[in-house]
Amino acid sequence: MSQFVEYLKEVFVHFGPIHARKMFGGYGVYFRKTMFGLVADDVLYLKVDAELAKDFEARGLGPFEYCKGDNVVKMSYYMAPEEILDDPDEAAAWAKRSYDAALRSTSKKRGKSKKRLP
């Protein structure tokens, strides 16, 4: 586990106990089995939905992107505001919003997978 990821446990202490899992060269950041953040190259990104993305964009914070062949893939995780790394109360507020967005996203996916009978 990277030192940055371990440090995030302190950053989010007022939000709750988080854990991280290695994935795709980075880490997924979880709370109660739901991924609400990711870390790539020691940069924290938080989960967004359409509504929450506007708040990140208004602050000039962009999405996590990666190249796949000739395409650039944008994910629904945006760079976290830098100041939350030094303010556990502010970190908790941003984490809650991202966690809620992750829960909304998960419930939408579950709703789509249900088969409807004629």
ZADO-1210 file (C-alpha; in nm, 4 decimals, padded with zeros to 6 digits):
<atoms>
<atom x="00.0000" y="00.0000" z="00.0000" code="MET" pos="1"/>
<atom x="00.1387" y="00.3429" z="-00.0867" code="SER" pos="2"/>
<atom x="00.2104" y="00.5957" z="00.1873" code="GLN" pos="3"/>
<atom x="-00.0401" y="00.8326" z="00.0264" code="PHE" pos="4"/>
<atom x="-00.3172" y="00.5736" z="00.0465" code="VAL" pos="5"/>
<atom x="-00.2314" y="00.5056" z="00.4112" code="GLU" pos="6"/>
<atom x="-00.2422" y="00.8813" z="00.4761" code="TYR" pos="7"/>
<atom x="-00.5967" y="00.8945" z="00.3361" code="LEU" pos="8"/>
<atom x="-00.7121" y="00.6929" z="00.6381" code="LYS" pos="9"/>
<atom x="-00.6169" y="00.9970" z="00.8495" code="GLU" pos="10"/>
<atom x="-00.7663" y="01.2414" z="00.5996" code="VAL" pos="11"/>
<atom x="-01.1050" y="01.0673" z="00.6154" code="PHE" pos="12"/>
<atom x="-01.1018" y="00.9973" z="00.9899" code="VAL" pos="13"/>
<atom x="-01.4132" y="01.2135" z="01.0455" code="HIS" pos="14"/>
<atom x="-01.5947" y="01.0429" z="00.7573" code="PHE" pos="15"/>
<atom x="-01.5381" y="00.6895" z="00.8777" code="GLY" pos="16"/>
<atom x="-01.3098" y="00.3911" z="00.8363" code="PRO" pos="17"/>
<atom x="-01.1997" y="00.3530" z="00.4766" code="ILE" pos="18"/>
<atom x="-00.9979" y="00.0823" z="00.3096" code="HIS" pos="19"/>
<atom x="-00.8223" y="00.0603" z="-00.0233" code="ALA" pos="20"/>
<atom x="-00.7721" y="-00.2171" z="-00.2758" code="ARG" pos="21"/>
<atom x="-00.5161" y="-00.2328" z="-00.5518" code="LYS" pos="22"/>
<atom x="-00.6659" y="-00.2083" z="-00.8968" code="MET" pos="23"/>
<atom x="-00.5404" y="-00.1258" z="-01.2456" code="PHE" pos="24"/>
<atom x="-00.2123" y="00.0252" z="-01.1272" code="GLY" pos="25"/>
<atom x="-00.3858" y="00.2405" z="-00.8650" code="GLY" pos="26"/>
<atom x="-00.6203" y="00.1924" z="-00.5725" code="TYR" pos="27"/>
<atom x="-00.9935" y="00.1938" z="-00.5166" code="GLY" pos="28"/>
<atom x="-01.0993" y="00.3736" z="-00.1972" code="VAL" pos="29"/>
<atom x="-01.3957" y="00.2132" z="-00.0196" code="TYR" pos="30"/>
<atom x="-01.6369" y="00.2881" z="00.2616" code="PHE" pos="31"/>
<atom x="-01.8826" y="00.0165" z="00.3643" code="ARG" pos="32"/>
<atom x="-01.7962" y="-00.1945" z="00.0580" code="LYS" pos="33"/>
<atom x="-01.8756" y="00.0916" z="-00.1812" code="THR" pos="34"/>
<atom x="-01.6010" y="00.2529" z="-00.3874" code="MET" pos="35"/>
<atom x="-01.6224" y="00.6306" z="-00.3589" code="PHE" pos="36"/>
<atom x="-01.2707" y="00.7257" z="-00.4609" code="GLY" pos="37"/>
<atom x="-00.9687" y="00.6173" z="-00.6539" code="LEU" pos="38"/>
<atom x="-00.5998" y="00.6940" z="-00.6346" code="VAL" pos="39"/>
<atom x="-00.3768" y="00.7084" z="-00.9411" code="ALA" pos="40"/>
<atom x="-00.0183" y="00.8323" z="-00.9217" code="ASP" pos="41"/>
<atom x="-00.0823" y="00.9524" z="-00.5648" code="ASP" pos="42"/>
<atom x="-00.3691" y="01.1763" z="-00.6765" code="VAL" pos="43"/>
<atom x="-00.7103" y="01.1347" z="-00.5146" code="LEU" pos="44"/>
<atom x="-01.0219" y="01.1318" z="-00.7325" code="TYR" pos="45"/>
<atom x="-01.3752" y="01.1220" z="-00.5919" code="LEU" pos="46"/>
<atom x="-01.6876" y="00.9631" z="-00.7397" code="LYS" pos="47"/>
<atom x="-01.9323" y="01.2006" z="-00.9097" code="VAL" pos="48"/>
<atom x="-02.2662" y="01.1832" z="-01.0824" code="ASP" pos="49"/>
<atom x="-02.4082" y="01.4418" z="-01.3238" code="ALA" pos="50"/>
<atom x="-02.5191" y="01.6738" z="-01.0434" code="GLU" pos="51"/>
<atom x="-02.2012" y="01.6536" z="-00.8366" code="LEU" pos="52"/>
<atom x="-01.9699" y="01.6828" z="-01.1383" code="ALA" pos="53"/>
<atom x="-02.0864" y="02.0433" z="-01.1813" code="LYS" pos="54"/>
<atom x="-01.9440" y="02.1361" z="-00.8405" code="ASP" pos="55"/>
<atom x="-01.6066" y="01.9865" z="-00.9294" code="PHE" pos="56"/>
<atom x="-01.6022" y="02.1512" z="-01.2720" code="GLU" pos="57"/>
<atom x="-01.6897" y="02.4903" z="-01.1202" code="ALA" pos="58"/>
<atom x="-01.3697" y="02.4591" z="-00.9157" code="ARG" pos="59"/>
<atom x="-01.1639" y="02.3650" z="-01.2218" code="GLY" pos="60"/>
<atom x="-01.1265" y="02.0019" z="-01.1123" code="LEU" pos="61"/>
<atom x="-01.1273" y="01.7567" z="-01.4003" code="GLY" pos="62"/>
<atom x="-01.2105" y="01.3902" z="-01.4451" code="PRO" pos="63"/>
<atom x="-00.9791" y="01.0956" z="-01.4221" code="PHE" pos="64"/>
<atom x="-00.8855" y="01.0001" z="-01.7778" code="GLU" pos="65"/>
<atom x="-00.6792" y="00.7264" z="-01.9341" code="TYR" pos="66"/>
<atom x="-00.5905" y="00.6182" z="-02.2856" code="CYS" pos="67"/>
<atom x="-00.7300" y="00.2976" z="-02.4271" code="LYS" pos="68"/>
<atom x="-00.5939" y="00.2452" z="-02.7744" code="GLY" pos="69"/>
<atom x="-00.6699" y="00.5602" z="-02.9713" code="ASP" pos="70"/>
<atom x="-00.9440" y="00.6717" z="-02.7328" code="ASN" pos="71"/>
<atom x="-00.9386" y="00.8767" z="-02.4152" code="VAL" pos="72"/>
<atom x="-01.1695" y="00.7300" z="-02.1531" code="VAL" pos="73"/>
<atom x="-01.3155" y="00.9668" z="-01.8922" code="LYS" pos="74"/>
<atom x="-01.4386" y="00.8090" z="-01.5734" code="MET" pos="75"/>
<atom x="-01.6955" y="00.9356" z="-01.3245" code="SER" pos="76"/>
<atom x="-01.4230" y="01.0267" z="-01.0750" code="TYR" pos="77"/>
<atom x="-01.2945" y="01.3834" z="-01.0485" code="TYR" pos="78"/>
<atom x="-00.9801" y="01.5193" z="-00.8859" code="MET" pos="79"/>
<atom x="-01.0436" y="01.5981" z="-00.5205" code="ALA" pos="80"/>
<atom x="-00.9945" y="01.9540" z="-00.3973" code="PRO" pos="81"/>
<atom x="-00.6405" y="01.9758" z="-00.2638" code="GLU" pos="82"/>
<atom x="-00.7418" y="02.1488" z="00.0597" code="GLU" pos="83"/>
<atom x="-00.9330" y="01.8450" z="00.1859" code="ILE" pos="84"/>
<atom x="-00.6027" y="01.6640" z="00.2372" code="LEU" pos="85"/>
<atom x="-00.5309" y="01.8990" z="00.5287" code="ASP" pos="86"/>
<atom x="-00.8838" y="01.9345" z="00.6704" code="ASP" pos="87"/>
<atom x="-01.0578" y="01.6171" z="00.7971" code="PRO" pos="88"/>
<atom x="-01.3912" y="01.7994" z="00.8390" code="ASP" pos="89"/>
<atom x="-01.3870" y="01.9242" z="00.4810" code="GLU" pos="90"/>
<atom x="-01.2667" y="01.5814" z="00.3639" code="ALA" pos="91"/>
<atom x="-01.5633" y="01.4193" z="00.5406" code="ALA" pos="92"/>
<atom x="-01.8082" y="01.6532" z="00.3678" code="ALA" pos="93"/>
<atom x="-01.6650" y="01.5829" z="00.0212" code="TRP" pos="94"/>
<atom x="-01.6414" y="01.2090" z="00.0914" code="ALA" pos="95"/>
<atom x="-02.0062" y="01.1947" z="00.1980" code="LYS" pos="96"/>
<atom x="-02.1177" y="01.3612" z="-00.1235" code="ARG" pos="97"/>
<atom x="-01.9070" y="01.1217" z="-00.3314" code="SER" pos="98"/>
<atom x="-02.0203" y="00.8211" z="-00.1324" code="TYR" pos="99"/>
<atom x="-02.3831" y="00.9252" z="-00.1877" code="ASP" pos="100"/>
<atom x="-02.3134" y="00.9605" z="-00.5624" code="ALA" pos="101"/>
<atom x="-02.1621" y="00.6108" z="-00.5619" code="ALA" pos="102"/>
<atom x="-02.4708" y="00.4717" z="-00.3885" code="LEU" pos="103"/>
<atom x="-02.6988" y="00.6411" z="-00.6421" code="ARG" pos="104"/>
<atom x="-02.4896" y="00.4987" z="-00.9251" code="SER" pos="105"/>
<atom x="-02.5006" y="00.1494" z="-00.7751" code="THR" pos="106"/>
<atom x="-02.8774" y="00.1596" z="-00.7311" code="SER" pos="107"/>
<atom x="-02.9235" y="00.2723" z="-01.0937" code="LYS" pos="108"/>
<atom x="-02.7114" y="-00.0192" z="-01.2164" code="LYS" pos="109"/>
<atom x="-02.9111" y="-00.2648" z="-01.0079" code="ARG" pos="110"/>
<atom x="-03.2372" y="-00.1244" z="-01.1434" code="GLY" pos="111"/>
<atom x="-03.1208" y="-00.1708" z="-01.5024" code="LYS" pos="112"/>
<atom x="-03.0205" y="-00.5325" z="-01.4475" code="SER" pos="113"/>
<atom x="-03.3637" y="-00.6436" z="-01.3287" code="LYS" pos="114"/>
<atom x="-03.5590" y="-00.8257" z="-01.5958" code="LYS" pos="115"/>
<atom x="-03.9154" y="-00.7237" z="-01.6443" code="ARG" pos="116"/>
<atom x="-04.1762" y="-00.9827" z="-01.7167" code="LEU" pos="117"/>
<atom x="-04.4324" y="-00.9166" z="-01.9911" code="PRO" pos="118"/>
</atoms>
